[in-house]
Amino acid sequence: MSTPRQDPRSTQKSDKELDEAIEESFPASDPPSTSPVVATGRPAKPAGSDAPVYGFALSSEEHSPLRLVEQARMAEEAGFNFVSISDHFHPWTPTQGNSPFMWAVIGGIAASTSRLRVGTGVTCPTMRIHPAIIAQAAATASEMLQGRFYLGVGTGEALNEHVTGQAWPIASVRLAMLREAIEIMRELWTGDTVNYSGEYYDVVEATLYTKPSSPIPVYVAAASPASARLAAENDGLVTTGPDEKVFREFNSEGGQSKPRYGQITICWDEDRAKAEDLAHRMWPVSAMSWDLKSDVAAPVAFQEVANYIPMEEVTKKILCGPDPEPIIRQVQQYRDAGFDHIYFHQVGENIAPFMRFFEREIAPALIGKRELAAAGGRNGGSRDHR
């Protein structure tokens, strides 16, 4: 049975609560993303062994639909193994300026690429869209991509999920809803007729006639031990960086041999000061706590919070400028922590210059020119982007 609908206004924060959240969003003890990472997952790997695969983040918050499709094609040509596309109804702030319907964009990517794996980073199959509909969308995406699709899921943010008028549940309820949603999707992907009556969802006489030809991996975004357990129950873990508690729980619940996806955010520009200014304007949310990001319901409210965030708090989280060494060091830290899938989010419009920078300065240090050429990058003969 569905939970009773509450007045969504009851979940809005007061001015006092918002002020407290601002103070908590970038605590002094919060380590910068460039600090050394303790190996909390698998044993540390020596450089050059068991190399992870590398991907690129498609930022739906920043770019138009056609631009995202073009970026996926560029990523394939540059030798990236996969792309992760964000699923938002709203951008985080009005400055970011975009938020296309991700599932339509994936169709364009399917028609424009032939090798690239494509995944959602991440979608919330619990409130804005019923899990039965997400199951259908994911099955269709998998067929269009001929098995190159994976489904990244999470408990979502009020920013996107409140738009249908439902009250925003507490974190433990959102996680329970996600667990139930995954169960429904997996049942539907079998092609059997599904009748389901759960605590949060009902499904009546539903059959997916276009079902996936191959299993769809489900990777769960985790920022807490509880969500890490759900990731271990499924096919893998998605997180923005190493977290000892999350990794320990993921391992203890059976996730040791399952994929781990980690994101590194960069703002590349030849001018470091320009890159820092852009990162501060476009991604101030990088310095906000997860509790704040999950509960604030409007881009303009995020912008109000962002006005209080110093630039140095953002540049602790985002690697800015033209120097490849900090990026290479952070990748090695992620590798040592146990990530086997690492993907890069380039802030702003410098996508083609970043792709060239990655091929010339980063990839050779990580996987070697010969491996990059074999993967199909432009060092292997495909065309450049000017």
C-alpha positions in Angstrom: 0.0 0.0 0.0 1.1 3.5 -0.6 2.1 5.8 2.3 -0.3 8.6 3.2 0.3 11.8 1.3 1.4 14.7 3.5 1.5 18.4 2.8 4.9 18.9 1.0 5.3 22.2 2.7 5.8 20.4 6.0 9.3 19.4 4.8 10.5 22.9 4.0 13.3 24.3 6.2 12.9 27.4 8.2 15.4 30.3 7.9 17.0 29.1 11.2 17.3 25.6 9.9 18.7 26.8 6.6 21.4 28.9 8.5 22.4 25.8 10.5 22.6 23.7 7.4 24.9 26.3 5.8 27.2 26.2 8.8 27.3 22.4 8.6 27.7 22.2 4.9 31.5 22.9 4.9 32.9 22.0 8.3 36.5 22.9 9.1 37.3 19.2 9.7 36.1 18.2 6.2 39.2 16.9 4.3 39.8 18.3 0.8 39.4 15.9 -2.0 43.1 16.1 -2.9 44.2 14.9 0.5 45.8 11.4 0.8 43.3 8.6 0.8 43.6 5.7 3.2 43.1 2.4 1.5 39.9 1.3 3.1 38.6 -1.1 0.5 40.8 -3.6 -1.4 44.5 -3.9 -0.9 46.5 -1.0 -2.5 47.5 -1.7 -6.0 51.0 -0.8 -7.4 50.9 1.6 -10.3 50.2 -0.1 -13.6 48.6 -3.2 -12.2 44.9 -4.1 -12.3 44.2 -0.7 -13.9 40.7 0.5 -13.5 38.6 1.6 -16.5 37.9 5.3 -17.0 34.8 7.1 -17.9 33.3 10.6 -18.4 30.5 12.3 -16.6 27.7 13.8 -18.7 26.4 16.7 -16.7 22.7 17.2 -17.5 22.6 20.2 -15.2 25.1 22.1 -17.3 24.5 21.0 -20.9 21.7 20.8 -23.5 20.4 17.5 -24.9 22.3 17.6 -28.2 25.4 18.8 -26.5 25.3 15.8 -24.1 24.9 13.4 -27.1 27.9 15.0 -28.8 30.0 14.7 -25.6 29.2 11.0 -25.4 30.5 10.6 -29.0 33.6 12.6 -28.1 34.2 10.4 -25.0 34.0 7.3 -27.1 36.5 8.7 -29.6 38.8 9.8 -26.8 39.0 6.2 -25.5 36.8 6.4 -22.4 35.2 3.1 -21.5 31.9 4.5 -20.2 29.8 7.6 -19.5 27.6 8.3 -16.5 24.7 10.7 -17.2 23.0 12.6 -14.4 19.2 12.4 -14.0 17.7 15.7 -12.8 14.4 17.5 -13.1 16.2 20.7 -11.9 19.8 21.9 -12.1 21.3 22.4 -8.6 21.4 26.2 -9.2 20.0 28.5 -11.9 23.5 29.2 -13.0 24.0 25.7 -14.3 21.1 26.3 -16.6 19.9 22.9 -18.0 18.0 19.8 -17.1 16.9 17.7 -20.1 14.9 14.5 -19.8 17.8 12.0 -19.4 16.0 9.0 -20.9 15.5 10.8 -24.2 19.1 11.8 -24.3 20.2 8.2 -23.8 18.3 7.3 -27.0 20.5 9.9 -28.9 23.6 8.5 -27.3 22.6 5.0 -28.4 22.3 6.1 -32.0 25.7 8.0 -31.9 28.0 5.5 -30.3 28.9 1.8 -30.8 31.3 0.8 -28.0 30.7 3.1 -25.1 28.9 1.8 -22.0 26.2 4.2 -20.7 24.8 4.4 -17.2 22.6 6.6 -15.1 24.5 8.6 -12.5 22.1 8.2 -10.8 18.4 7.9 -11.2 15.8 7.9 -8.4 13.1 5.3 -9.2 10.9 6.0 -6.2 8.9 9.2 -6.4 9.0 11.4 -9.5 8.7 8.3 -11.7 7.2 5.0 -10.5 9.7 2.1 -10.5 7.6 0.2 -13.1 8.1 3.0 -15.6 11.8 3.2 -14.8 12.0 -0.6 -15.4 10.5 0.0 -18.9 12.8 2.9 -19.6 15.9 0.9 -18.5 14.9 -2.1 -20.6 14.4 0.0 -23.7 17.8 1.8 -23.1 19.5 -1.6 -22.7 18.0 -2.8 -26.0 19.0 0.4 -27.8 22.5 0.2 -26.5 22.7 -3.6 -27.2 23.6 -4.4 -23.6 25.9 -1.5 -23.1 23.6 -0.1 -20.4 23.8 -0.1 -16.6 21.4 1.4 -14.1 22.8 3.6 -11.3 20.2 4.3 -8.7 19.9 6.3 -5.5 17.5 7.7 -2.9 17.4 11.0 -4.7 17.1 14.7 -3.7 14.1 16.8 -2.8 15.3 19.2 -5.6 14.0 16.7 -8.2 11.5 14.5 -6.5 9.2 17.1 -4.8 7.8 18.3 -8.1 4.9 15.9 -8.1 3.7 17.2 -4.8 4.6 14.3 -2.5 6.1 14.9 0.9 9.8 14.3 1.1 10.4 11.2 3.4 13.3 10.8 5.9 16.4 9.0 4.7 15.5 5.6 6.1 12.2 5.6 4.4 13.8 6.7 1.1 16.2 3.7 1.4 13.3 1.3 2.0 11.5 2.7 -1.0 14.6 2.2 -3.1 15.0 -1.4 -2.0 11.3 -2.1 -2.9 11.7 -0.3 -6.3 14.7 -2.4 -7.2 12.8 -5.6 -6.4 9.9 -4.5 -8.7 12.3 -3.6 -11.6 14.1 -6.9 -11.4 10.8 -8.8 -11.5 9.6 -6.8 -14.5 12.8 -7.4 -16.4 12.1 -11.1 -16.4 9.2 -10.5 -18.8 6.8 -12.2 -16.5 3.4 -10.6 -15.6 3.9 -8.9 -12.3 1.4 -8.2 -9.6 2.9 -6.6 -6.6 1.5 -5.1 -3.4 4.3 -3.6 -1.2 4.6 -1.1 1.6 5.2 1.7 -0.9 4.2 0.6 -4.4 1.5 -1.4 -6.2 2.0 -3.0 -9.6 -1.0 -4.6 -11.3 -0.9 -7.0 -14.3 2.3 -5.4 -15.7 4.3 -7.1 -18.4 7.4 -5.7 -20.2 7.1 -7.0 -23.8 10.3 -5.3 -24.7 12.4 -6.8 -22.0 16.2 -6.6 -21.8 18.1 -9.3 -23.8 20.9 -9.4 -21.2 20.8 -8.7 -17.4 20.9 -5.0 -16.4 23.5 -4.3 -13.7 22.1 -2.2 -10.8 24.7 -0.1 -9.0 23.6 1.7 -5.9 24.8 5.2 -4.9 25.9 5.1 -1.2 26.9 7.8 1.2 26.1 5.8 4.4 26.7 2.2 5.7 23.0 1.5 5.3 23.0 2.4 1.6 26.3 0.5 1.2 24.6 -2.6 2.4 22.0 -2.2 -0.4 24.8 -1.7 -2.9 26.4 -5.0 -1.8 23.0 -6.7 -2.2 23.0 -5.6 -5.8 25.6 -5.4 -8.5 28.0 -2.6 -7.3 28.7 0.7 -5.6 28.6 4.3 -6.8 30.1 7.1 -4.7 31.9 10.4 -5.2 34.9 9.4 -3.2 36.4 6.9 -0.7 34.6 6.7 2.6 36.0 4.2 5.2 32.6 3.4 6.8 30.9 2.9 3.4 33.6 0.7 2.0 33.8 -1.4 5.2 30.1 -2.1 5.1 30.1 -2.8 1.4 32.9 -5.3 1.9 31.3 -7.0 5.0 28.0 -7.5 3.2 29.6 -9.3 0.2 30.7 -6.5 -2.1 34.4 -7.2 -2.2 34.5 -8.4 -5.8 31.8 -6.1 -7.1 32.4 -2.9 -9.2 33.0 0.4 -7.5 32.4 3.6 -9.4 34.1 6.8 -8.2 33.8 10.3 -9.6 36.6 13.0 -9.7 35.5 16.5 -10.5 37.8 18.8 -12.5 37.7 22.3 -13.9 40.3 22.3 -16.5 41.5 25.6 -18.0 44.8 27.0 -19.1 44.2 29.8 -16.6 44.0 28.4 -13.1 42.3 31.6 -11.7 39.6 31.4 -14.4 39.1 27.7 -13.6 38.6 28.4 -9.9 36.1 31.2 -10.6 34.1 28.9 -12.9 34.1 26.1 -10.4 32.9 28.4 -7.7 30.1 29.8 -9.9 29.0 26.5 -11.4 29.5 23.9 -8.7 29.3 25.5 -5.2 27.2 22.4 -4.2 30.5 20.5 -4.2 31.2 22.1 -0.8 27.8 21.3 0.6 27.0 18.4 2.9 24.9 15.5 1.6 22.1 16.2 4.1 21.7 19.7 2.8 21.9 18.6 -0.8 19.2 16.0 -0.3 16.7 18.1 1.5 16.7 21.6 -0.2 13.9 21.7 -2.8 14.6 24.5 -5.2 17.6 25.8 -7.4 17.1 29.3 -6.1 17.4 28.1 -2.5 20.7 26.3 -3.4 21.9 29.6 -5.0 21.1 31.4 -1.7 23.2 28.9 0.2 26.0 29.1 -2.4 26.3 32.8 -1.8 27.8 32.0 1.6 30.4 29.4 0.4 33.9 30.7 0.0 35.8 29.9 -3.2 38.5 28.0 -1.2 35.9 25.5 0.0 35.0 24.7 -3.5 38.5 24.4 -4.8 39.3 21.9 -2.0 36.8 19.7 -3.7 37.4 20.4 -7.4 40.8 20.1 -9.1 41.3 23.4 -11.0 43.7 24.5 -13.6 46.0 23.0 -16.3 48.3 20.9 -14.1 47.9 17.1 -14.7 49.9 16.0 -11.6 47.1 16.6 -9.0 44.7 14.6 -11.2 47.1 11.8 -11.6 47.7 11.7 -7.9 44.0 11.6 -7.1 43.4 8.9 -9.6 46.1 6.8 -7.9 44.5 7.5 -4.5 41.2 6.2 -5.8 42.9 3.1 -7.3 44.6 2.5 -3.9 41.3 2.8 -2.2 39.8 0.1 -4.4 37.9 1.9 -7.2 37.9 -0.1 -10.4 35.8 2.4 -12.4 36.8 6.1 -12.2 35.1 8.8 -14.1 35.8 12.5 -14.7 33.4 15.4 -14.5 34.7 18.4 -16.3 33.0 21.6 -15.1 31.9 24.1 -17.8 32.1 24.2 -21.6 35.8 23.3 -22.1 34.8 19.7 -22.9 36.8 19.3 -26.2 39.9 20.9 -24.7 39.6 18.6 -21.6 39.3 15.6 -23.9 42.6 16.6 -25.6 44.2 17.3 -22.2 43.1 13.8 -21.0 44.5 12.0 -24.0 47.8 13.9 -24.0 48.5 14.5 -20.3 46.5 12.0 -18.2 45.8 8.8 -20.1 49.4 8.0 -21.0 50.3 8.3 -17.3 47.4 6.1 -16.3 47.1 3.4 -18.9 49.9 4.0 -21.5 49.6 5.3 -25.1 49.4 1.7 -26.5 46.4 0.8 -24.4 44.7 4.1 -25.2 45.1 3.5 -28.9 43.7 0.0 -28.6 40.7 1.4 -26.7 39.9 3.6 -29.8 41.1 7.0 -28.7 42.3 9.6 -31.1 45.9 8.6 -30.5 44.7 5.5 -32.3 43.7 7.4 -35.4 40.2 8.9 -35.0 39.5 12.5 -35.7 40.2 15.5 -33.5 37.7 18.0 -32.1 38.6 21.6 -32.7 
